């Protein structure tokens, strides 16, 4: 039996206004090669200067991932030639990264597991290569973007575990507000390391897989690679320590190059950047930047609001949704009712219009008002759904909508009794059938009454009156 060992190298671009060592704007999607300067283009004689916000956000992530913070963060030059790195070296960290020995707790297949964080270090991103036919184009806008690398220990064993960790990590950094986690745009990227060996024999030969731009591809690539290495070992073929690419069109990994070792990069201290030493004031500001993280919020939602796991998972998946939910509750809405409306009716409208909750016409106050009208019996469930649609379509408060459209529920027993008598008199055949014990026509009679009232009659009261008058 073989045992597999999986570790991830996760890279996130930090949400700073400017690049990490120069004043160029840090923004995705601009015209190629417009956000560049002599520093990020590596011109001779230029001097880098550390971006204070980048190091601040980096330490927030390190603290959130339970790392031991380094008393000093040292920057080094990592030397390699590649067309997307104009300087032919990358300013990174090697001997003294800003955080070590952290962890992420994972629940996988009903069991809790701790995935250790080896280190977290800050570096500059490379540019971007665009391959078009027989040409390769270079866009250096991304060169110098602050890039935080999180390196896990090889504590995972299956592609599904790695996929789950990536999804949880993405949610965490979005909660912290340090990165948008958009893997399609490259602001979050992942390289995966995998080796297999006979059970109990420790790590095997490590293979690194690059070009993974979704958590699904991470899962698929790792599971493919585990299967490929298993077949090789079964045949007596040695696994080569190398870097491979994931071919998403063929769903296979392909050899790229022999894996480098640390000495290949010839690390040496960056002479133009002094070590960064975090003081007490800086660390206090880091602590202020921490927020309640998704897993803690999930546990609290279940304990405090009595939600089931499915509802809690949905609500905490995006911080904006969880914040919105708690704002609705502040206005007095019942926790289970508010959760249900957000999970089903609101989500359906948002998905249909490809909208986000934040910035939509539905505010927390409007949803709370809608649920209050429902709880006070001023509207029933079907009308409430129509009101919700109108809130999105007309950008108005629910109370104003029901007033303008005359949708307020009819609750008067006397008024509804008269309408029931009218409908029964007009549909004697159906009424007689019910009186004779056939309950099927009740639905028809109910529909006629709702038609008479434009859907405003209180359904339960109508049902009660119908049964009394045909009993």
C-alpha positions as CSV (number, residue, x, y, z in Angstrom):
1,X,0.0,0.0,0.0
2,X,1.2,3.5,-0.9
3,X,0.8,6.6,1.2
4,X,0.6,10.0,-0.5
5,X,1.9,13.3,0.8
6,X,0.5,16.7,-0.5
7,X,1.7,20.2,0.3
8,X,0.6,23.4,-1.2
9,X,2.3,26.7,-2.1
10,X,-0.4,29.3,-2.2
11,X,0.3,32.7,-3.6
12,X,-2.0,35.7,-3.0
13,X,-1.7,39.2,-4.4
14,X,-2.3,41.7,-1.7
15,X,-4.9,44.5,-2.1
16,X,-2.6,47.5,-1.8
17,X,-2.9,50.7,-3.8
18,X,0.7,50.4,-5.0
19,X,3.3,47.8,-5.7
20,X,5.5,46.3,-3.0
21,X,8.8,48.1,-3.7
22,X,7.7,51.1,-5.9
23,X,4.9,53.6,-6.3
24,X,3.3,52.1,-9.4
25,X,-0.4,51.5,-9.2
26,X,-1.4,48.0,-8.3
27,X,-4.5,47.3,-10.5
28,X,-5.7,44.4,-12.6
29,X,-6.9,44.9,-16.2
30,X,-5.2,48.1,-17.3
31,X,-3.5,48.4,-20.7
32,X,-0.4,46.3,-20.8
33,X,2.9,47.9,-19.7
34,X,1.3,51.1,-18.5
35,X,1.8,50.6,-14.7
36,X,5.6,50.3,-14.8
37,X,8.6,52.4,-13.7
38,X,12.4,52.0,-13.5
39,X,12.2,50.2,-10.2
40,X,9.8,47.4,-11.2
41,X,11.4,47.1,-14.6
42,X,14.8,46.6,-12.9
43,X,16.8,49.5,-14.4
44,X,20.3,49.8,-13.1
45,X,20.8,52.0,-10.1
46,X,17.2,52.1,-8.8
47,X,16.4,51.6,-5.1
48,X,13.4,49.6,-3.8
49,X,11.3,50.9,-0.9
50,X,9.1,48.5,1.2
51,X,5.4,49.2,1.0
52,X,4.1,49.6,4.6
53,X,0.6,48.4,3.8
54,X,1.9,45.3,2.1
55,X,3.9,44.2,5.2
56,X,0.9,45.1,7.4
57,X,-1.5,42.9,5.5
58,X,1.1,40.1,5.4
59,X,1.4,40.1,9.2
60,X,-2.4,40.0,9.5
61,X,-2.5,36.8,7.4
62,X,0.4,35.3,9.4
63,X,-1.4,36.1,12.7
64,X,-4.7,34.7,11.4
65,X,-3.0,31.5,10.4
66,X,-1.6,31.0,13.9
67,X,2.0,31.6,12.8
68,X,4.9,32.5,15.1
69,X,5.8,36.0,13.9
70,X,9.5,36.6,13.1
71,X,11.2,39.3,15.2
72,X,12.7,40.5,11.9
73,X,11.7,39.9,8.3
74,X,14.7,39.8,6.0
75,X,14.5,40.2,2.2
76,X,16.8,38.4,-0.1
77,X,17.5,38.2,-3.9
78,X,16.3,35.0,-5.5
79,X,18.3,34.8,-8.8
80,X,16.9,33.3,-11.9
81,X,16.5,34.2,-15.5
82,X,13.0,34.3,-17.0
83,X,11.5,36.8,-19.5
84,X,8.7,37.9,-17.1
85,X,11.2,39.0,-14.4
86,X,13.1,42.0,-15.9
87,X,15.7,42.2,-13.1
88,X,16.7,38.5,-13.5
89,X,16.2,38.3,-9.7
90,X,13.2,38.4,-7.5
91,X,13.1,40.2,-4.1
92,X,11.8,37.5,-1.8
93,X,12.4,36.0,1.7
94,X,14.3,32.8,2.5
95,X,16.3,32.7,5.7
96,X,14.0,34.8,7.8
97,X,10.4,34.9,6.5
98,X,7.8,36.9,8.4
99,X,5.9,33.9,9.9
100,X,6.5,30.2,10.6
101,X,4.9,27.2,12.2
102,X,1.2,28.1,11.8
103,X,-1.8,25.9,11.0
104,X,-5.2,25.6,9.4
105,X,-7.8,23.3,10.9
106,X,-9.7,21.3,8.3
107,X,-12.8,19.1,8.6
108,X,-12.6,16.4,6.0
109,X,-14.8,13.3,5.8
110,X,-16.2,14.0,9.2
111,X,-12.8,14.2,10.9
112,X,-10.9,17.2,12.1
113,X,-7.3,17.6,10.8
114,X,-4.6,20.2,11.4
115,X,-2.6,21.2,8.3
116,X,0.6,22.8,9.4
117,X,1.9,26.0,7.8
118,X,5.7,25.8,7.2
119,X,6.2,29.5,6.5
120,X,4.7,32.7,5.1
121,X,6.9,35.1,3.1
122,X,6.4,38.3,1.2
123,X,7.9,38.8,-2.3
124,X,7.3,40.6,-5.6
125,X,5.2,39.0,-8.4
126,X,6.6,38.5,-11.8
127,X,5.1,39.9,-15.0
128,X,2.7,38.0,-17.2
129,X,3.5,36.1,-20.5
130,X,0.7,35.9,-23.1
131,X,1.3,33.2,-25.8
132,X,-0.4,34.0,-29.1
133,X,0.3,31.6,-31.9
134,X,4.1,31.6,-32.6
135,X,4.6,34.8,-30.5
136,X,5.0,35.4,-26.7
137,X,4.0,38.8,-25.5
138,X,5.1,40.3,-22.1
139,X,3.0,42.5,-19.8
140,X,5.0,43.9,-16.9
141,X,2.1,45.5,-15.1
142,X,2.0,42.6,-12.7
143,X,5.8,42.8,-12.0
144,X,6.3,44.1,-8.5
145,X,2.8,43.4,-7.2
146,X,3.0,42.4,-3.5
147,X,2.7,38.6,-3.4
148,X,2.4,36.6,-0.2
149,X,3.3,32.9,-0.3
150,X,1.9,30.5,2.1
151,X,3.7,27.1,2.2
152,X,2.1,24.2,3.9
153,X,3.7,21.0,5.2
154,X,2.9,17.8,3.2
155,X,0.0,16.9,5.6
156,X,-2.7,16.2,3.1
157,X,-3.3,12.9,1.3
158,X,-5.9,13.4,-1.4
159,X,-6.8,16.0,-4.0
160,X,-10.2,16.5,-2.3
161,X,-8.4,17.6,0.9
162,X,-6.3,20.1,-1.0
163,X,-9.4,21.5,-2.8
164,X,-11.2,21.9,0.6
165,X,-8.2,23.6,2.1
166,X,-7.9,26.1,-0.8
167,X,-11.6,26.9,-0.5
168,X,-11.4,27.5,3.2
169,X,-8.2,29.6,2.8
170,X,-9.8,31.7,0.0
171,X,-12.8,32.4,2.3
172,X,-10.4,33.4,5.1
173,X,-8.4,35.9,3.1
174,X,-11.6,37.5,1.7
175,X,-12.8,37.8,5.3
176,X,-9.6,39.5,6.2
177,X,-9.9,41.9,3.2
178,X,-6.3,41.2,2.1
179,X,-7.0,39.6,-1.3
180,X,-10.1,39.1,-3.5
181,X,-9.1,35.4,-4.0
182,X,-9.9,35.5,-7.8
183,X,-8.1,32.5,-9.2
184,X,-9.3,33.3,-12.7
185,X,-7.5,36.7,-12.7
186,X,-4.4,35.3,-11.0
187,X,-4.8,37.1,-7.7
188,X,-4.7,33.8,-6.0
189,X,-2.6,31.0,-7.4
190,X,-1.5,27.6,-6.3
191,X,1.4,25.2,-6.9
192,X,0.9,21.7,-5.5
193,X,3.7,19.3,-4.3
194,X,3.0,15.6,-4.2
195,X,5.0,12.4,-3.5
196,X,4.0,8.8,-2.7
197,X,5.9,6.1,-1.0
198,X,5.3,2.7,0.7
199,X,3.2,3.2,3.8
200,X,5.4,4.1,6.8
201,X,8.5,4.8,4.7
202,X,8.1,8.6,4.7
203,X,8.2,11.1,1.9
204,X,8.9,9.9,-1.7
205,X,10.3,11.9,-4.6
206,X,8.5,15.3,-4.8
207,X,6.8,16.4,-8.0
208,X,5.6,20.0,-8.2
209,X,2.5,20.8,-10.4
210,X,2.1,24.3,-11.7
211,X,-0.5,26.1,-13.8
212,X,-3.4,25.5,-11.4
213,X,-5.9,28.3,-11.6
214,X,-8.9,26.7,-9.8
215,X,-9.4,24.6,-6.7
216,X,-11.1,22.0,-8.9
217,X,-8.0,21.7,-11.1
218,X,-5.8,21.3,-8.0
219,X,-8.0,18.3,-7.0
220,X,-7.9,16.8,-10.4
221,X,-4.2,17.3,-11.0
222,X,-3.2,15.8,-7.6
223,X,-5.4,12.8,-8.0
224,X,-4.0,12.2,-11.6
225,X,-0.5,12.6,-10.4
226,X,-1.0,10.2,-7.4
227,X,-2.3,7.6,-9.9
228,X,0.5,8.2,-12.4
229,X,3.2,7.8,-9.7
230,X,1.5,4.7,-8.3
231,X,1.6,3.1,-11.8
232,X,5.2,4.0,-12.2
233,X,6.2,2.5,-8.8
234,X,4.2,-0.6,-9.5
235,X,6.2,-1.1,-12.8
236,X,9.5,-0.5,-11.0
237,X,10.0,2.9,-12.7
238,X,11.5,5.6,-10.5
239,X,9.6,8.8,-10.0
240,X,11.6,11.8,-11.3
241,X,11.8,14.9,-9.0
242,X,10.5,17.5,-11.5
243,X,8.1,20.3,-12.2
244,X,5.0,19.4,-14.2
245,X,2.2,21.5,-15.8
246,X,-1.5,20.7,-15.6
247,X,-3.0,20.4,-19.1
248,X,-6.7,21.3,-18.4
249,X,-7.7,20.4,-22.0
250,X,-6.4,16.8,-21.7
251,X,-6.8,16.4,-17.9
252,X,-3.1,15.3,-17.5
253,X,0.1,16.5,-16.0
254,X,3.0,17.1,-18.4
255,X,6.8,17.4,-17.7
256,X,8.0,21.0,-17.7
257,X,11.5,21.0,-16.2
258,X,13.7,19.3,-13.6
259,X,12.9,20.7,-10.1
260,X,15.3,23.3,-8.8
261,X,16.7,23.3,-5.2
262,X,17.3,26.3,-3.0
263,X,21.0,26.5,-3.9
264,X,20.1,26.9,-7.6
265,X,18.6,30.3,-6.8
266,X,21.8,31.6,-5.1
267,X,19.9,33.5,-2.4
268,X,21.8,36.4,-0.8
269,X,20.6,39.4,1.3
270,X,19.0,42.2,-0.6
271,X,21.5,45.0,-0.1
272,X,19.0,47.9,-0.6
273,X,16.4,46.8,2.0
274,X,17.1,46.7,5.7
275,X,15.4,44.0,7.8
276,X,11.9,44.9,8.8
277,X,11.4,44.8,12.6
278,X,7.8,44.8,13.8
279,X,7.4,47.1,16.8
280,X,4.7,47.0,19.5
281,X,2.7,49.7,17.8
282,X,2.8,47.8,14.5
283,X,1.8,44.5,16.1
284,X,-1.1,46.3,17.9
285,X,-2.3,47.6,14.5
286,X,-2.0,44.0,13.1
287,X,-4.3,42.7,15.9
288,X,-6.8,45.4,15.2
289,X,-7.0,44.2,11.6
290,X,-8.1,40.7,12.6
291,X,-11.8,39.7,12.3
292,X,-13.9,36.7,13.4
293,X,-12.9,34.1,10.9
294,X,-15.4,31.9,8.9
295,X,-15.2,28.7,11.0
296,X,-15.6,30.6,14.3
297,X,-18.5,32.5,12.8
298,X,-20.1,29.2,11.6
299,X,-19.9,27.7,15.1
300,X,-21.4,30.8,16.6
301,X,-24.3,30.9,14.1
302,X,-25.2,27.3,14.9
303,X,-24.9,27.8,18.7
304,X,-26.5,31.3,19.0
305,X,-29.1,31.2,16.3
306,X,-30.0,27.5,16.2
307,X,-29.2,27.2,12.5
308,X,-28.5,23.9,10.8
309,X,-25.1,23.3,9.3
310,X,-26.3,23.8,5.7
311,X,-27.7,27.3,6.4
312,X,-24.7,28.3,8.5
313,X,-22.3,27.1,5.7
314,X,-24.2,29.2,3.2
315,X,-24.4,32.3,5.3
316,X,-20.7,32.4,6.3
317,X,-19.3,31.6,2.9
318,X,-19.1,35.3,2.1
319,X,-18.4,37.8,4.8
320,X,-20.8,40.3,3.1
321,X,-23.7,37.8,3.4
322,X,-22.9,37.0,7.0
323,X,-22.7,40.7,7.9
324,X,-26.0,41.3,6.0
325,X,-27.7,38.5,7.9
326,X,-26.7,39.9,11.3
327,X,-27.9,43.3,10.3
328,X,-31.3,41.8,9.5
329,X,-31.4,40.1,12.9
330,X,-30.7,43.5,14.6
331,X,-34.0,44.7,13.3
332,X,-35.8,41.9,15.1
333,X,-36.2,39.2,12.4
334,X,-36.3,35.6,13.4
335,X,-32.9,33.9,12.8
336,X,-34.3,30.8,11.0
337,X,-36.7,32.9,8.8
338,X,-34.0,35.4,7.8
339,X,-31.6,32.5,7.0
340,X,-34.2,30.7,4.9
341,X,-35.1,33.8,2.8
342,X,-31.5,34.6,2.1
343,X,-30.6,31.0,1.3
344,X,-33.5,30.4,-1.2
345,X,-35.6,33.4,-2.4
346,X,-33.0,36.1,-2.3
347,X,-30.3,33.9,-3.7
348,X,-32.6,32.8,-6.6
349,X,-33.1,36.4,-7.6
350,X,-29.4,37.3,-7.3
351,X,-28.4,34.3,-9.4
352,X,-30.9,35.0,-12.1
353,X,-29.6,38.6,-12.5
354,X,-26.0,37.7,-11.9
355,X,-25.9,40.2,-9.0
356,X,-24.1,40.5,-5.7
357,X,-26.1,41.1,-2.5
358,X,-23.8,44.1,-1.7
359,X,-24.9,47.0,-4.0
360,X,-28.3,45.4,-4.8
361,X,-31.6,47.2,-4.1
362,X,-32.2,44.8,-1.2
363,X,-30.7,46.3,2.0
364,X,-30.8,44.6,5.4
365,X,-33.4,47.1,6.5
366,X,-35.7,46.2,3.6
367,X,-35.4,42.5,4.1
368,X,-36.1,43.0,7.8
369,X,-39.2,45.1,6.9
370,X,-40.5,42.5,4.5
371,X,-40.1,39.8,7.2
372,X,-41.8,42.0,9.7
373,X,-44.8,42.6,7.4
374,X,-45.0,38.8,7.0
375,X,-44.8,38.1,10.7
376,X,-47.5,40.7,11.5
377,X,-49.8,38.9,9.0
378,X,-50.1,42.0,6.8
379,X,-49.0,39.9,3.8
380,X,-48.8,36.2,3.2
381,X,-45.9,34.1,1.8
382,X,-46.9,34.3,-1.8
383,X,-47.4,38.1,-1.7
384,X,-44.1,38.4,0.2
385,X,-42.2,36.8,-2.7
386,X,-43.9,39.2,-5.1
387,X,-42.9,42.1,-2.9
388,X,-39.3,40.8,-2.9
389,X,-39.2,40.7,-6.7
390,X,-40.6,44.3,-6.7
391,X,-37.9,45.5,-4.3
392,X,-35.3,44.4,-6.8
393,X,-37.2,45.6,-9.9
394,X,-38.3,49.0,-8.5
395,X,-35.7,49.8,-5.8
396,X,-38.4,50.7,-3.2
397,X,-39.2,49.7,0.4
398,X,-41.6,46.8,0.9
399,X,-44.1,48.9,2.9
400,X,-44.3,51.4,0.1
401,X,-44.7,48.6,-2.6
402,X,-47.7,46.9,-0.8
403,X,-49.3,50.3,-0.3
404,X,-48.9,51.4,-3.9
405,X,-50.0,48.0,-5.3
406,X,-52.8,47.4,-2.8
407,X,-51.2,44.1,-1.8
408,X,-52.0,44.3,1.9
409,X,-53.5,41.1,3.1
410,X,-57.3,40.8,3.8
411,X,-57.6,39.5,7.4
412,X,-61.2,40.5,8.3
413,X,-63.3,37.3,9.0
414,X,-66.5,39.1,8.2
415,X,-65.2,40.5,4.9
416,X,-63.8,37.1,3.9
417,X,-66.9,35.2,5.0
418,X,-69.0,37.3,2.6
419,X,-66.6,36.5,-0.2
420,X,-66.7,32.8,0.6
421,X,-70.6,32.9,0.5
422,X,-70.4,34.6,-2.9
423,X,-68.0,32.1,-4.4
424,X,-70.0,29.1,-3.0
425,X,-73.2,30.5,-4.5
426,X,-71.6,31.0,-7.9
427,X,-70.1,27.4,-7.8
428,X,-72.9,25.3,-6.4
429,X,-71.8,22.1,-8.1
430,X,-68.3,22.3,-6.5
431,X,-69.8,23.3,-3.1
432,X,-72.2,20.4,-3.1
433,X,-69.5,17.9,-4.0
434,X,-67.4,19.1,-1.0
435,X,-70.5,18.8,1.3
436,X,-70.9,15.3,0.0
437,X,-67.4,14.4,1.2
438,X,-65.3,15.0,-1.9
439,X,-62.4,17.4,-0.9
440,X,-60.9,17.7,-4.4
441,X,-63.0,20.8,-5.3
442,X,-61.7,22.7,-2.3
443,X,-58.6,23.7,-4.2
444,X,-60.8,25.1,-7.0
445,X,-62.9,27.1,-4.6
446,X,-59.8,28.4,-2.8
447,X,-58.5,29.5,-6.2
448,X,-61.7,31.4,-7.0
449,X,-61.6,33.3,-3.7
450,X,-58.0,34.2,-4.2
451,X,-58.9,35.4,-7.7
452,X,-61.7,37.5,-6.3
453,X,-59.3,39.2,-3.8
454,X,-56.3,39.6,-6.2
455,X,-54.4,37.1,-4.0
456,X,-54.7,39.2,-0.9
457,X,-57.0,36.9,1.2
458,X,-55.3,35.3,4.2
459,X,-55.1,31.6,3.0
460,X,-55.5,29.9,6.4
461,X,-58.5,31.9,7.3
462,X,-60.1,31.2,3.9
463,X,-59.5,27.5,4.3
464,X,-61.1,27.6,7.8
465,X,-64.2,29.5,6.5
466,X,-64.5,27.1,3.5
467,X,-64.5,24.1,5.7
468,X,-67.0,25.6,8.1
469,X,-69.4,26.6,5.4
470,X,-69.2,23.3,3.5
471,X,-69.1,21.0,6.6
